[in-house]
Amino acid sequence: MSDAVELTGPCGDRMKGLLNLAIAAGEEILKIYAEDFSAMVKGDGSPVTVADQAAEDVILKGLEAQFPGVPVVAEESVEAGRLPEGGDRYFLVDPLDGTKEFLKKNGEFTVNIALIEHGAPVFGVVYAPALNEIFWGGALPGGDKDTGAYQARVQGTEIFEAQKISVRCAPDAGLSVLASRSHLSKETEALIAKLNVAEKLSVGSSLKLCWVAAGRADLYPRMAPTMLWDIAAGDALVRAAGGRVVLAETGEDFVYKVPPGATKDDLRNPHFIAVSDIALLP
């Protein structure tokens, strides 16, 4: 988990553009985070704040400038009824993942941007602005073949101390399993009970996927509702770090599809498991 990386060349420039875009969205979020704010409730009962829309506005503008013509499926736009045809290549964006953590002010919320190619997350960036941590992994089409995963610190708008990360081999003492603090279901508890678990960990938002990718945990089962944009960027990281994100029912790789004429309900995820090694699954 070393190997410092330099983002250079045409692909590196485009990749760094996406990292900078996530950081810029995070700056907007932190402005609101530092103030008194309130939440509204969406039709599905989930909370939303002005920070969600402010961050999404930054991301949409930046993606249009950097990747003109590539569709963007973004959470707040979909909530407003704007859902483009995904096609073979499109972005999935969650401008503020972990709104409950944002409201609790525990810092465990993220900005998620993922590029999908033929149903697979080929590149993703996850930025935790309150923690000054950024993760990215995969490769952009037409660029070099480095498809690894990385973690770095952020100070202001600068990225430093970039390190390559990877999933870990499961410890003999037992697994470190991530469980959602806000959404722990009976199905998730039942799966965990079948495993040789040394410790249960909790962290908010897409940081759970980042922790699997970085070797801080071995497995993250999710048997509760999520949306495509909640996990695509983190999934890209896990895959780039050598792990898998699979369907809980079949063990097959997760596929991201936006069918023609899709509605928000079509973007709900089936139950899934992020794991460092598929052999760990019961």
Secondary structure as GFF3:
##gff-version 3
##sequence-region A 1 282
A	DSSP	alpha_helix	9	33	.	.	.	ID=ss1
A	DSSP	beta_strand	40	41	.	.	.	ID=ss2
A	DSSP	beta_strand	47	48	.	.	.	ID=ss3
A	DSSP	alpha_helix	50	66	.	.	.	ID=ss4
A	DSSP	beta_strand	72	74	.	.	.	ID=ss5
A	DSSP	alpha_helix	75	79	.	.	.	ID=ss6
A	DSSP	beta_strand	89	97	.	.	.	ID=ss7
A	DSSP	alpha_helix	99	104	.	.	.	ID=ss8
A	DSSP	beta_strand	110	117	.	.	.	ID=ss9
A	DSSP	beta_strand	120	128	.	.	.	ID=ss10
A	DSSP	beta_strand	133	138	.	.	.	ID=ss11
A	DSSP	beta_strand	149	155	.	.	.	ID=ss12
A	DSSP	beta_strand	158	165	.	.	.	ID=ss13
A	DSSP	beta_strand	175	178	.	.	.	ID=ss14
A	DSSP	alpha_helix	186	193	.	.	.	ID=ss15
A	DSSP	beta_strand	197	201	.	.	.	ID=ss16
A	DSSP	alpha_helix	207	213	.	.	.	ID=ss17
A	DSSP	beta_strand	219	222	.	.	.	ID=ss18
A	DSSP	alpha_helix	228	240	.	.	.	ID=ss19
A	DSSP	beta_strand	244	247	.	.	.	ID=ss20
A	DSSP	three_ten_helix	264	267	.	.	.	ID=ss21
A	DSSP	beta_strand	272	275	.	.	.	ID=ss22
A	DSSP	three_ten_helix	278	280	.	.	.	ID=ss23
###
